[in-house]
Amino acid sequence: MATCLVTGGAGFLGSHLCDELLRRGHRVLCVDNLETGSLRNIEHVRGADFRFLHEDIIEPFFVDEPVDVVYHAASPASPIDYLRLPLHTLKVGSHGTHHALGLAKAHRARFLLFSTSEVYGDPKVHPQEESYWGHVNPIGPRGVYDEAKRYAEALTMAYHRQQGVDTSIVRIFNTYGSRMRPHDGRAIPTFLRQALTGQPITMFGDGRQTRSFCFVDDLIAGIIALAESGVHDPVNVGNPDEFTLLELARTVIEVTGSASEIVHQPLPKDDPQQRRPDITRAKELLGWAPTVSLRDGLRRTIEQSGEHGLIGPPV
């Protein structure tokens, strides 16, 4: 049994990671300031193998017990959050990553950074492989998140090269599942909320921009596989099946049985036109590939979210 510390452990991805680590028999220390996470996401967790620490990691923090793995998942991640909290987002990527890496160094723990496909920006290479350096607008409104993660990656590799910390970096592509907040601004929770309540589905732009959507259970399996590997360079983890946002909206309408119409709104600044991971490294180095289709994942999201009351019951 390993002791795993999860920053951002009360958030969407962090709470699912805590669940799976506990299911595998590990001890979990969940660290969160509850700015975008919620105690509701972890209220079902009980037992001596789980401990919640209410900390803001932009300040130094310490743990008074051995730690084997640090999963650094903390950060505002949805556009609504990082546009509302631009300075905090930058501080989590810089100060927060520095403190999490320092903790891993002190405990001689394996460190895994939750990075993002946003480091590729609005890519000029398609699909995106890890060797691509990206096309990011550093001074645009999305830059606070994109550059915070790019800096966090640089800091992580510096700790590995200079300080000898056992680090790894996962670049996460669009992920969905239960515990996403209905109003967090991302496509799937927005479309599901609107379809399940009979509201018009809001489409930014013409809907021909593409995304790749990975069900959360698949993603968590890939992240743990990376943490348990000896890999140090970044690895893409996501579903390479590519859909236009119009295709996503029509699939949501089909799965929910909704009568919602699709309405169009202006496209936000610097919104990527296409996004799809090259997961060759994940397949070869981790033996990982996603298994859940978009339709099955949407159905499971609706069923599980209905239980938690986050998106609402099927119509």
C-alpha positions in Angstrom: 0.0 0.0 0.0 1.4 3.4 -1.0 0.5 6.8 0.5 -0.6 9.1 -2.3 -1.1 12.8 -1.9 -3.5 14.4 -4.3 -3.6 18.2 -4.7 -6.9 19.4 -6.0 -8.4 16.1 -4.6 -11.9 17.5 -4.1 -12.2 18.6 -7.8 -13.6 16.7 -10.7 -10.6 14.7 -11.7 -8.9 14.7 -8.3 -11.9 13.1 -6.6 -12.2 10.4 -9.2 -8.4 9.8 -8.7 -8.9 9.6 -4.9 -11.7 7.0 -5.4 -9.6 4.8 -7.7 -6.5 4.9 -5.5 -8.5 3.9 -2.5 -10.2 1.2 -4.5 -6.7 -0.2 -5.3 -5.8 -0.3 -1.6 -3.7 2.9 -1.2 -3.8 5.5 1.5 -4.9 9.0 0.2 -4.1 12.5 1.5 -6.5 14.9 -0.3 -5.4 18.5 -0.4 -7.7 21.2 -1.6 -8.6 24.9 -0.9 -12.2 24.3 -2.1 -12.0 27.3 -4.5 -13.3 25.2 -7.4 -13.4 21.8 -5.7 -16.2 20.7 -3.4 -16.5 18.6 -0.3 -19.6 17.1 -2.0 -17.2 15.3 -4.4 -15.6 13.4 -1.5 -18.4 13.2 1.1 -18.9 9.5 0.3 -15.3 8.7 1.3 -14.9 7.2 4.7 -12.2 5.3 6.6 -8.8 5.5 8.1 -7.0 5.4 4.7 -8.4 8.8 3.7 -7.4 12.2 5.1 -8.6 15.6 3.9 -6.2 18.6 4.3 -7.8 22.1 3.7 -4.8 23.9 2.3 -4.1 26.5 -0.4 -0.9 25.2 -2.1 0.2 28.6 -3.3 1.4 28.9 0.3 4.0 26.4 1.6 2.5 23.3 3.2 3.8 20.3 5.0 2.7 16.7 5.6 3.6 15.0 8.8 3.7 11.4 7.5 5.5 9.5 4.7 4.3 10.1 1.1 5.2 7.8 -1.8 3.4 9.6 -4.7 2.4 13.2 -5.2 -0.4 13.7 -7.8 -0.4 17.5 -8.5 -3.9 18.0 -10.0 -4.7 21.4 -8.3 -5.6 24.3 -10.7 -8.7 26.1 -11.9 -9.4 24.2 -15.2 -12.6 25.5 -16.8 -12.6 28.8 -18.7 -15.1 30.2 -16.3 -12.8 29.6 -13.4 -9.4 30.6 -14.8 -10.9 33.8 -16.4 -12.4 34.6 -12.9 -9.2 33.7 -11.1 -6.4 34.7 -13.5 -3.8 35.5 -10.9 -4.6 32.6 -8.7 -4.4 30.3 -11.7 -0.9 31.6 -12.5 0.1 31.2 -8.8 -1.1 27.6 -8.7 1.0 26.8 -11.8 4.1 28.5 -10.4 4.1 28.7 -6.5 1.8 25.7 -6.1 3.8 23.5 -8.4 7.0 24.6 -6.7 5.6 23.7 -3.3 4.2 20.3 -4.5 7.6 19.5 -6.1 9.4 20.5 -2.9 7.1 18.2 -0.9 7.9 15.3 -3.3 11.6 16.0 -3.0 11.4 16.1 0.8 9.6 12.7 0.9 11.6 11.2 -2.0 8.2 10.6 -3.6 7.3 10.0 -7.3 5.7 13.3 -8.6 3.0 13.4 -11.4 2.0 16.8 -12.8 -1.5 17.1 -14.3 -0.7 19.2 -17.4 -3.1 19.8 -20.3 -3.6 19.7 -24.0 -3.9 23.5 -23.7 -0.1 23.6 -23.8 -0.5 23.0 -27.6 -2.8 26.1 -27.9 -4.5 26.4 -31.2 -2.3 23.8 -32.8 -0.8 23.9 -36.3 0.0 20.2 -36.1 -2.7 17.6 -36.1 -3.0 15.3 -34.3 -0.8 16.6 -31.5 2.1 14.5 -30.4 4.3 15.3 -27.3 7.2 16.6 -29.4 5.0 19.5 -30.7 5.9 22.8 -28.9 2.5 24.4 -29.4 0.9 27.6 -30.7 -0.1 29.6 -27.6 -1.1 33.3 -27.3 0.7 34.2 -24.0 -1.2 37.5 -23.6 -4.7 36.4 -24.6 -7.4 35.7 -22.0 -6.7 31.9 -22.1 -2.9 32.5 -21.6 -3.2 32.5 -17.8 -4.1 28.8 -17.9 -2.0 27.8 -20.9 1.2 29.5 -19.7 0.7 28.4 -16.1 0.7 24.8 -17.3 3.7 25.3 -19.6 5.6 26.9 -16.8 4.6 24.0 -14.5 6.0 21.5 -17.0 9.3 23.5 -17.2 9.6 23.6 -13.4 8.8 19.9 -13.2 11.6 19.0 -15.6 14.0 21.4 -13.8 13.4 19.6 -10.5 14.0 16.3 -12.3 17.2 17.4 -14.0 18.8 19.4 -11.2 17.3 18.0 -8.0 16.8 14.4 -9.0 13.1 14.3 -8.3 11.3 11.3 -9.8 8.8 13.3 -12.0 6.3 12.6 -14.7 3.9 14.8 -16.7 0.5 13.8 -18.1 -1.0 16.0 -20.8 -4.8 15.6 -20.4 -7.2 16.1 -23.2 -10.9 16.9 -22.9 -12.3 14.6 -20.2 -15.9 14.2 -18.9 -17.9 12.3 -16.4 -19.9 12.7 -13.2 -19.0 15.6 -10.7 -18.4 18.1 -13.5 -20.3 21.3 -12.4 -23.3 22.0 -14.6 -22.2 25.6 -15.1 -18.5 25.2 -15.4 -18.5 26.4 -19.1 -17.2 23.3 -20.7 -19.0 21.7 -23.6 -20.3 18.3 -22.2 -21.7 19.5 -18.9 -23.2 22.5 -20.6 -24.8 20.5 -23.4 -26.1 17.8 -21.0 -27.6 20.4 -18.6 -29.3 22.2 -21.4 -30.6 19.0 -23.1 -31.8 17.4 -19.8 -33.8 20.6 -19.0 -35.1 21.2 -22.5 -33.2 24.4 -23.0 -31.6 25.4 -26.3 -28.0 24.0 -26.7 -25.6 26.9 -27.1 -22.9 26.4 -29.7 -20.0 28.8 -29.9 -19.1 29.5 -33.6 -20.3 27.3 -36.4 -19.6 24.1 -34.4 -17.1 22.7 -36.9 -14.2 23.0 -34.5 -13.2 19.5 -33.2 -12.4 18.0 -29.8 -11.6 14.5 -28.5 -13.5 13.4 -25.4 -12.2 10.9 -22.9 -14.4 9.3 -20.2 -13.0 9.9 -16.7 -12.5 6.3 -15.8 -10.3 5.8 -18.8 -8.3 8.9 -18.0 -7.7 7.9 -14.4 -6.4 4.5 -15.5 -3.9 6.1 -17.8 -2.7 8.6 -15.1 -2.1 5.8 -12.6 -0.3 3.7 -15.2 2.0 6.7 -15.8 2.6 7.3 -12.1 3.6 3.6 -11.8 5.9 3.7 -14.7 9.5 5.1 -14.9 8.6 7.6 -17.6 9.7 11.2 -17.1 8.9 13.0 -20.4 5.3 14.2 -21.1 2.7 11.7 -22.2 -0.6 12.5 -23.9 -3.6 10.8 -22.2 -6.9 11.2 -24.0 -9.3 9.6 -26.5 -8.2 10.0 -30.1 -11.8 9.7 -31.5 -12.4 13.2 -32.9 -15.8 14.9 -33.1 -17.0 18.3 -34.2 -18.9 20.2 -31.5 -22.0 19.9 -33.7 -21.6 16.1 -33.7 -21.2 16.2 -29.9 -24.4 18.3 -29.5 -26.4 15.9 -31.8 -25.1 12.9 -29.8 -26.1 14.5 -26.5 -29.6 15.2 -27.9 -29.9 11.6 -29.1 -28.7 10.0 -25.9 -30.9 12.2 -23.7 -34.0 12.0 -26.0 -34.2 15.8 -25.8 -36.1 18.1 -28.1 -33.5 20.9 -27.6 -32.6 23.0 -30.6 -29.0 24.2 -31.3 -28.4 28.0 -31.2 -25.1 29.7 -32.2 -23.1 32.3 -30.3 -19.8 34.1 -31.2 -16.6 32.1 -30.8 -14.4 33.1 -27.8 -11.0 34.5 -28.5 -8.2 32.0 -29.0 -10.6 29.0 -29.0 -8.7 26.1 -30.6 -10.1 24.9 -33.9 -9.0 21.3 -33.6 -7.7 19.1 -30.8 -6.9 15.4 -31.0 -4.1 13.5 -29.1 -1.5 11.2 -30.6 -1.5 8.5 -27.9 1.3 6.4 -29.5 3.6 7.0 -26.4 0.8 6.0 -24.0 0.2 2.8 -25.9 3.8 1.9 -26.2 5.1 3.0 -22.8 2.1 2.4 -20.6 0.1 -0.2 -22.5 -2.9 2.2 -22.2 -5.7 3.1 -24.5 -9.3 4.3 -23.8 -12.1 1.8 -24.0 -15.3 3.8 -23.4 -17.1 5.2 -26.5 -18.6 8.7 -26.4 -22.2 7.4 -26.3 -21.5 4.9 -23.5 -19.6 7.5 -21.6 -22.4 10.1 -21.9 -25.0 7.5 -20.7 -22.8 6.6 -17.7 -22.3 10.3 -16.9 -26.0 10.9 -16.9 -26.7 7.9 -14.7 -23.9 8.7 -12.2 -24.6 12.4 -12.1 -28.3 11.8 -11.5 -27.3 9.9 -8.3 -25.2 12.9 -7.2 -27.7 15.5 -8.4 -25.1 17.5 -10.2 -26.5 17.5 -13.8 -29.9 16.1 -13.1 -31.9 13.0 -13.9 -32.5 11.9 -17.5 -35.6 13.4 -19.2 
